[in-house]
């Protein structure tokens, strides 16, 4: 059977070629593993020594390994063919001599060239408050005193590495020497462009160049289930704090997160992430979200009509945005409401004209609505206080602040931080005293907040809104699927 002999001839040549090449590739692979281990931390001397010995042996004896393995495989293959070849006697067939030239020396040279190839590795991290140039480089896997000295002296590098939380990327060669270092950050949280400092090694030495570039926007989605608290569930889902704050704001008119949030509540959220050179640098707007609490489903989608301010709407087009937030402090509880009470300091029965929210010192205090700062400073028993005017008849008061972050006459938006919770003035502990005034008279904040509703979608924009709703529903399904998969 000539075709069978020809098949065996071709198979033999192929097996020998693959075995020799595979043996040499194994040596090159072992070299790569060894270099990677050494670059990572140099903490595996025994494993590195073993890999080095194995690689050396493989490269020195490729022909012996190939011949041994080939003999075993070819013997097995010949036996298989003998069973299949029950027809004419083998002596009746022509004798075929097979010669397979294998240039082992050339392949070994190629493997050696692969081993000697320059290997560049990149690592990213964030700057820390206690960082020095040496500690930052050490954490990035860089051993390069020249670069450390440069970062310490160069004014651009010193400024770029001054603050914590900035994204740093380092490209390192086989000898742990720096090839390029990049630092990215924002000047202000509202910026749409980011700053980039690049330190490179050139023939003239180390150079630092700072530029500005526009950020790219990507969309992410996730979800979670409340087991103990919303904050813990968001942390488990790796949801950034600004996004969970937006989530509570969106549904604040429907869900009282202080009292009615139930164990087992499920949420899904789709949001923007602003990226610099592919690295996330800050979160953006929530695009759509849903919350299932106590078997009640709440859904929201972001939509902006031409020439108007964007807003969140239920899927039927009704606005979810009230004129005011439900509370000036996130994740807090009321400790005192309006009415007569025993004053904690003077121990006399006095009328309490506001609502107290318990929160640790330093917790952000937010303006519950758009407005202009009427007062920012110290005022008797209020301590550090901010007063915001929202309309000719409406104003709010935020007292006992540990610090003030706005100034008189400044225009602010709903949810903007105006200061931090503290215990200044007549206070027995850290909390926020909050008042709502209508034409100068104190009123229960919730009675006004619940009535202040924004306008729904106009009929002219309803077709575009329905298209946005259809897309949001598909996003909900994808986010919920990711949530359910992560919880398996």
C-alpha positions as CSV (number, residue, x, y, z in Angstrom):
1,X,0.0,0.0,0.0
2,X,2.2,2.9,-1.2
3,X,-0.1,5.6,0.2
4,X,0.3,4.1,3.7
5,X,4.1,4.1,3.5
6,X,4.1,7.7,2.3
7,X,1.8,8.7,5.2
8,X,4.2,7.1,7.7
9,X,7.2,8.9,6.1
10,X,5.5,12.3,6.3
11,X,4.4,11.6,9.9
12,X,7.9,10.6,11.0
13,X,9.4,13.8,9.6
14,X,6.7,15.9,11.2
15,X,7.1,14.3,14.6
16,X,10.9,14.7,14.7
17,X,10.6,18.4,13.6
18,X,8.0,19.2,16.2
19,X,9.9,17.4,19.0
20,X,13.2,19.2,18.3
21,X,11.5,22.6,18.1
22,X,9.3,21.9,21.1
23,X,12.4,21.0,23.2
24,X,14.1,24.2,22.4
25,X,11.0,26.2,22.9
26,X,10.7,24.6,26.4
27,X,14.2,25.9,27.2
28,X,13.3,29.4,26.1
29,X,10.0,29.3,28.1
30,X,11.9,28.2,31.2
31,X,14.2,31.2,30.7
32,X,11.3,33.6,30.5
33,X,9.8,32.2,33.7
34,X,13.1,32.5,35.5
35,X,13.5,36.2,34.4
36,X,9.9,37.0,35.4
37,X,10.4,35.5,38.9
38,X,13.7,37.4,39.3
39,X,12.0,40.7,38.3
40,X,9.0,40.3,40.5
41,X,10.7,40.2,43.9
42,X,13.8,37.9,43.9
43,X,12.3,35.9,46.7
44,X,12.4,32.5,45.1
45,X,16.1,31.5,45.0
46,X,15.5,27.8,45.1
47,X,12.9,27.7,42.4
48,X,15.0,30.0,40.2
49,X,18.1,27.8,40.7
50,X,16.0,24.7,39.8
51,X,14.6,26.3,36.6
52,X,18.0,27.5,35.6
53,X,19.5,24.0,35.9
54,X,16.6,22.4,34.0
55,X,16.8,25.0,31.2
56,X,20.6,24.5,30.8
57,X,20.2,20.7,30.6
58,X,17.4,20.9,28.0
59,X,19.4,23.3,25.8
60,X,22.5,21.0,26.0
61,X,20.7,17.8,25.2
62,X,17.9,18.5,22.7
63,X,19.0,15.8,20.3
64,X,19.0,13.1,23.0
65,X,15.6,14.1,24.3
66,X,14.2,14.3,20.8
67,X,15.6,10.9,19.8
68,X,14.3,9.2,23.0
69,X,10.8,10.6,22.8
70,X,10.7,10.1,19.0
71,X,11.7,6.4,19.4
72,X,8.9,5.8,21.9
73,X,6.3,7.6,19.8
74,X,7.4,6.1,16.5
75,X,7.5,2.6,18.0
76,X,3.9,3.2,19.2
77,X,3.0,4.5,15.8
78,X,4.6,1.6,14.0
79,X,2.7,-0.9,16.1
80,X,-0.5,0.9,15.3
81,X,0.2,0.8,11.6
82,X,1.2,-2.9,11.8
83,X,-2.2,-3.7,13.1
84,X,-3.9,-1.7,10.4
85,X,-1.6,-3.2,7.7
86,X,-3.0,-6.8,7.6
87,X,-3.0,-7.0,3.8
88,X,0.1,-7.7,1.6
89,X,3.4,-8.7,3.3
90,X,5.7,-5.8,4.1
91,X,8.5,-7.5,2.1
92,X,6.4,-7.0,-1.0
93,X,6.6,-3.2,-0.5
94,X,9.5,-1.1,-1.8
95,X,12.1,0.0,0.8
96,X,11.9,3.7,1.5
97,X,14.8,5.5,3.2
98,X,13.8,8.6,5.1
99,X,16.3,11.4,5.9
100,X,15.1,14.3,8.0
101,X,17.8,17.1,8.3
102,X,17.5,18.9,11.6
103,X,19.8,21.8,12.2
104,X,19.9,21.6,16.0
105,X,22.7,24.1,16.2
106,X,20.6,26.7,14.3
107,X,17.6,26.1,16.5
108,X,19.7,26.4,19.6
109,X,21.0,29.7,18.4
110,X,17.5,30.9,17.8
111,X,16.5,29.8,21.4
112,X,19.5,31.7,22.8
113,X,18.5,34.8,20.8
114,X,15.0,34.6,22.3
115,X,16.5,34.3,25.7
116,X,18.6,37.3,25.2
117,X,15.7,39.4,23.9
118,X,15.1,42.6,25.9
119,X,12.1,42.1,28.1
120,X,10.1,45.2,29.2
121,X,7.6,44.9,32.0
122,X,5.1,47.5,33.1
123,X,3.6,48.0,36.5
124,X,0.9,50.5,37.7
125,X,0.2,51.8,41.2
126,X,-1.0,54.9,43.1
127,X,1.1,57.5,44.9
128,X,0.9,57.5,48.7
129,X,1.2,60.2,51.3
130,X,4.4,58.8,52.8
131,X,6.1,58.1,49.5
132,X,9.7,59.0,48.8
133,X,11.2,58.6,45.3
134,X,13.0,55.5,46.6
135,X,9.9,53.8,48.1
136,X,7.8,54.5,45.1
137,X,10.4,53.1,42.7
138,X,10.9,50.1,44.9
139,X,7.2,49.4,44.9
140,X,7.2,49.7,41.1
141,X,10.0,47.1,40.8
142,X,12.7,49.7,39.8
143,X,16.2,49.6,41.1
144,X,17.7,52.7,39.6
145,X,19.4,55.3,41.9
146,X,19.9,57.7,39.1
147,X,16.1,57.9,38.5
148,X,15.5,58.3,42.3
149,X,17.9,61.3,42.4
150,X,16.2,62.8,39.3
151,X,12.7,62.5,40.8
152,X,13.9,64.2,43.9
153,X,15.5,67.2,42.1
154,X,13.4,67.8,39.0
155,X,10.7,70.4,39.8
156,X,8.1,68.9,37.4
157,X,8.6,65.4,38.9
158,X,8.4,66.8,42.5
159,X,5.1,68.5,41.7
160,X,3.6,65.5,40.0
161,X,4.4,63.1,42.9
162,X,3.5,65.6,45.6
163,X,-0.1,64.3,46.2
164,X,-1.4,60.9,47.0
165,X,-3.8,58.9,44.8
166,X,-2.2,59.8,41.5
167,X,-1.8,57.0,38.9
168,X,1.8,56.0,38.2
169,X,3.1,53.5,35.5
170,X,6.6,52.3,35.2
171,X,8.2,50.4,32.3
172,X,11.3,48.4,33.4
173,X,13.9,46.3,31.6
174,X,15.5,43.0,32.5
175,X,18.0,44.8,34.8
176,X,15.1,46.5,36.7
177,X,16.2,49.8,35.2
178,X,13.6,52.4,34.3
179,X,12.8,53.0,30.7
180,X,9.8,55.2,31.2
181,X,7.7,56.6,34.1
182,X,4.3,58.2,33.7
183,X,2.2,60.1,36.2
184,X,-1.4,61.1,35.5
185,X,-3.8,63.3,37.6
186,X,-6.5,66.0,37.5
187,X,-6.1,69.6,38.6
188,X,-9.7,69.8,39.6
189,X,-12.4,67.1,39.9
190,X,-14.6,68.7,37.3
191,X,-11.8,68.8,34.6
192,X,-12.4,67.0,31.3
193,X,-8.6,66.9,30.6
194,X,-5.9,65.3,32.6
195,X,-2.3,66.2,33.3
196,X,0.5,63.7,32.2
197,X,4.1,63.8,33.3
198,X,6.5,61.4,31.4
199,X,10.0,60.7,32.5
200,X,12.1,59.0,29.8
201,X,15.7,57.9,29.5
202,X,17.4,59.2,26.3
203,X,20.9,59.4,25.0
204,X,21.2,62.8,26.7
205,X,20.0,61.4,30.0
206,X,16.7,61.5,31.9
207,X,14.1,64.0,30.7
208,X,10.7,65.0,32.2
209,X,7.9,66.5,30.0
210,X,4.4,67.5,31.2
211,X,1.4,67.7,28.8
212,X,-2.4,67.9,29.0
213,X,-4.8,65.5,27.2
214,X,-8.5,64.9,27.0
215,X,-9.9,62.0,28.9
216,X,-11.8,59.1,27.3
217,X,-15.2,57.9,28.7
218,X,-16.0,54.2,29.1
219,X,-19.2,52.6,30.5
220,X,-19.1,50.1,33.4
221,X,-21.9,48.1,35.1
222,X,-22.2,46.2,38.3
223,X,-24.7,45.2,40.9
224,X,-25.0,43.8,44.4
225,X,-27.3,42.5,47.2
226,X,-27.7,44.2,50.6
227,X,-26.7,41.7,53.4
228,X,-26.0,44.2,56.2
229,X,-25.8,47.7,54.7
230,X,-25.9,49.4,51.4
231,X,-22.3,50.7,51.9
232,X,-21.1,47.1,52.6
233,X,-22.9,45.8,49.5
234,X,-21.4,48.6,47.3
235,X,-18.0,47.8,48.7
236,X,-18.4,44.1,47.9
237,X,-19.5,45.0,44.3
238,X,-16.4,47.3,44.1
239,X,-18.7,50.3,43.4
240,X,-16.9,53.7,43.9
241,X,-18.2,55.9,46.7
242,X,-19.2,58.7,44.3
243,X,-21.4,56.3,42.4
244,X,-23.2,54.9,45.5
245,X,-23.8,58.5,46.6
246,X,-25.4,59.2,43.2
247,X,-27.5,56.0,43.6
248,X,-28.9,57.1,46.9
249,X,-29.6,60.5,45.6
250,X,-31.5,59.2,42.5
251,X,-33.9,57.1,44.6
252,X,-34.0,59.3,47.6
253,X,-37.6,60.4,46.7
254,X,-38.8,56.8,46.6
255,X,-36.6,54.9,49.2
256,X,-35.8,56.0,52.7
257,X,-32.3,54.5,52.9
258,X,-32.1,55.3,56.7
259,X,-35.2,53.4,57.7
260,X,-36.8,51.3,54.9
261,X,-33.9,49.5,53.3
262,X,-34.4,45.8,53.7
263,X,-31.9,42.9,53.9
264,X,-31.8,41.2,50.5
265,X,-32.5,44.4,48.5
266,X,-30.8,44.1,45.1
267,X,-29.4,46.9,42.9
268,X,-27.8,47.2,39.4
269,X,-26.1,50.3,38.2
270,X,-24.5,51.5,34.9
271,X,-22.1,54.4,35.2
272,X,-19.3,56.3,33.4
273,X,-15.6,56.1,34.1
274,X,-13.2,58.8,32.8
275,X,-9.9,57.3,31.8
276,X,-6.4,58.7,31.1
277,X,-4.3,56.6,28.7
278,X,-6.6,53.6,29.5
279,X,-6.3,54.0,33.3
280,X,-9.4,55.0,35.3
281,X,-8.9,58.4,36.9
282,X,-12.3,59.2,38.2
283,X,-16.0,58.2,38.0
284,X,-18.6,60.1,36.0
285,X,-22.3,60.1,35.9
286,X,-24.7,57.2,36.7
287,X,-26.5,56.5,33.4
288,X,-29.1,54.1,34.6
289,X,-29.9,52.2,37.7
290,X,-32.5,49.9,39.3
291,X,-33.3,49.0,42.9
292,X,-35.5,46.2,44.2
293,X,-36.3,46.8,47.8
294,X,-39.0,44.8,49.7
295,X,-40.3,43.4,46.4
296,X,-40.8,46.9,45.0
297,X,-38.9,47.7,41.8
298,X,-37.5,51.2,41.2
299,X,-35.8,52.1,37.9
300,X,-34.2,55.3,36.7
301,X,-32.5,56.5,33.5
302,X,-30.5,59.7,32.8
303,X,-32.0,61.9,30.1
304,X,-31.3,65.5,28.9
305,X,-33.7,67.4,26.7
306,X,-32.1,69.9,24.3
307,X,-31.3,73.2,26.0
308,X,-32.3,72.0,29.4
309,X,-30.6,70.5,32.5
310,X,-30.3,66.7,32.5
311,X,-32.3,64.7,35.0
312,X,-33.2,61.2,36.2
313,X,-36.6,59.8,35.2
314,X,-38.7,56.7,35.9
315,X,-39.2,54.6,32.8
316,X,-42.7,56.2,32.3
317,X,-41.1,59.6,31.9
318,X,-41.9,61.0,35.4
319,X,-39.1,63.0,37.0
320,X,-37.3,61.4,39.9
321,X,-35.5,64.6,40.7
322,X,-36.9,66.6,43.5
323,X,-35.7,70.2,44.0
324,X,-34.0,69.1,47.2
325,X,-32.1,66.1,48.5
326,X,-33.8,64.0,51.2
327,X,-30.9,64.7,53.7
328,X,-27.7,66.8,53.8
329,X,-25.6,63.9,55.0
330,X,-25.3,60.4,53.4
331,X,-25.4,57.2,55.5
332,X,-26.4,58.9,58.7
333,X,-29.3,58.8,61.1
334,X,-31.5,61.4,62.8
335,X,-30.8,61.9,66.5
336,X,-33.2,64.8,67.1
337,X,-36.2,66.2,65.3
338,X,-38.1,69.5,65.5
339,X,-40.1,70.3,68.7
340,X,-39.6,70.9,72.4
341,X,-36.7,69.1,74.0
342,X,-34.4,69.3,77.0
343,X,-31.3,71.2,75.8
344,X,-28.3,68.9,76.2
345,X,-26.0,71.8,77.5
346,X,-28.3,74.2,79.4
347,X,-30.7,71.4,80.7
348,X,-33.7,73.6,80.0
349,X,-36.8,72.9,78.0
350,X,-36.3,74.6,74.6
351,X,-37.7,74.4,71.1
352,X,-35.5,72.7,68.6
353,X,-35.9,74.4,65.3
354,X,-34.1,71.9,63.1
355,X,-33.0,68.2,62.6
356,X,-29.8,66.7,63.9
357,X,-27.9,64.1,62.0
358,X,-25.3,61.9,63.7
359,X,-22.1,61.5,61.8
360,X,-18.3,61.3,62.4
361,X,-16.3,64.5,62.3
362,X,-15.1,65.2,58.8
363,X,-18.2,63.6,57.1
364,X,-19.1,65.7,54.0
365,X,-22.2,68.0,54.5
366,X,-24.0,68.7,51.2
367,X,-26.3,71.5,50.1
368,X,-29.7,69.9,49.6
369,X,-30.4,72.1,46.6
370,X,-29.1,74.6,44.0
371,X,-28.6,78.1,45.5
372,X,-26.3,80.9,46.6
373,X,-24.4,81.1,49.8
374,X,-25.9,83.8,52.0
375,X,-23.5,83.3,55.0
376,X,-20.4,81.3,55.7
377,X,-18.6,81.8,59.0
378,X,-19.0,81.7,62.8
379,X,-22.4,82.5,64.4
380,X,-22.8,82.1,68.2
381,X,-24.1,78.7,69.3
382,X,-24.1,77.5,65.7
383,X,-20.3,77.5,65.6
384,X,-19.1,77.2,62.0
385,X,-22.3,77.6,59.9
386,X,-23.3,77.9,56.2
387,X,-26.7,79.4,55.1
388,X,-27.8,78.8,51.5
389,X,-30.6,80.6,49.8
390,X,-32.4,78.4,47.2
391,X,-35.2,80.8,46.2
392,X,-36.6,84.1,47.4
393,X,-38.6,82.2,50.1
394,X,-36.5,79.1,50.8
395,X,-33.1,78.9,52.7
396,X,-31.3,76.1,54.6
397,X,-28.8,76.2,57.5
398,X,-25.9,73.8,58.2
399,X,-24.4,74.2,61.7
400,X,-21.6,72.9,64.0
401,X,-19.3,72.3,61.0
402,X,-15.7,71.3,61.6
403,X,-14.7,73.2,58.4
404,X,-16.3,75.4,55.8
405,X,-15.6,74.8,52.0
406,X,-17.6,77.6,50.4
407,X,-17.7,81.4,50.6
408,X,-20.4,84.1,50.7
409,X,-22.0,84.8,47.3
410,X,-20.8,81.5,45.8
411,X,-23.3,79.7,43.5
412,X,-23.6,76.0,44.4
413,X,-25.4,73.0,43.1
414,X,-27.5,70.3,44.8
415,X,-25.3,67.7,46.4
416,X,-22.2,70.0,46.4
417,X,-20.1,69.7,49.6
418,X,-20.3,72.9,51.6
419,X,-18.4,71.8,54.6
420,X,-17.7,68.9,57.0
421,X,-19.6,67.6,60.1
422,X,-18.1,68.7,63.4
423,X,-18.8,69.8,66.9
424,X,-18.2,73.6,67.0
425,X,-20.4,76.0,68.9
426,X,-22.9,74.7,71.4
427,X,-22.5,71.0,70.8
428,X,-21.9,67.9,72.9
429,X,-20.5,65.8,70.1
430,X,-20.0,65.6,66.3
431,X,-23.3,66.0,64.4
432,X,-24.9,68.3,61.8
433,X,-27.7,70.6,62.8
434,X,-29.9,71.3,59.8
435,X,-32.7,73.8,59.4
436,X,-35.2,74.7,56.6
437,X,-36.7,78.2,56.6
438,X,-39.6,79.4,54.5
439,X,-39.9,83.2,54.5
440,X,-37.7,83.2,57.5
441,X,-39.9,80.8,59.5
442,X,-38.6,77.3,60.6
443,X,-40.5,74.4,59.1
444,X,-40.1,70.6,59.1
445,X,-37.6,69.9,56.3
446,X,-39.3,66.8,55.1
447,X,-42.7,68.6,54.6
448,X,-41.0,70.9,52.0
449,X,-38.7,68.3,50.4
450,X,-41.5,65.8,49.6
451,X,-43.5,68.5,47.8
452,X,-40.8,70.0,45.7
453,X,-41.0,67.9,42.5
454,X,-39.3,68.6,39.1
455,X,-41.2,68.6,35.7
456,X,-41.7,65.4,33.6
457,X,-40.5,64.7,30.0
458,X,-42.1,67.0,27.4
459,X,-44.2,65.3,24.7
460,X,-41.8,66.5,22.0
461,X,-38.9,64.6,23.6
462,X,-40.8,61.4,24.4
463,X,-39.7,59.5,21.3
464,X,-36.0,60.0,22.1
465,X,-36.7,59.2,25.8
466,X,-38.3,55.9,24.9
467,X,-35.3,54.9,22.8
468,X,-33.1,55.7,25.9
469,X,-35.4,53.6,28.0
470,X,-35.1,50.6,25.7
471,X,-31.3,50.8,25.8
472,X,-31.4,51.2,29.6
473,X,-33.5,48.0,30.0
474,X,-30.8,46.0,28.1
475,X,-28.2,47.5,30.4
476,X,-30.2,46.4,33.5
477,X,-30.3,42.8,32.2
478,X,-26.5,42.8,31.6
479,X,-25.7,44.4,35.0
480,X,-28.1,42.0,36.8
481,X,-26.5,39.0,35.1
482,X,-23.0,40.2,36.2
483,X,-24.3,40.6,39.8
484,X,-25.9,37.1,39.8
485,X,-22.8,35.5,38.4
486,X,-20.5,37.1,41.0
487,X,-22.8,35.9,43.8
488,X,-22.6,32.2,42.7
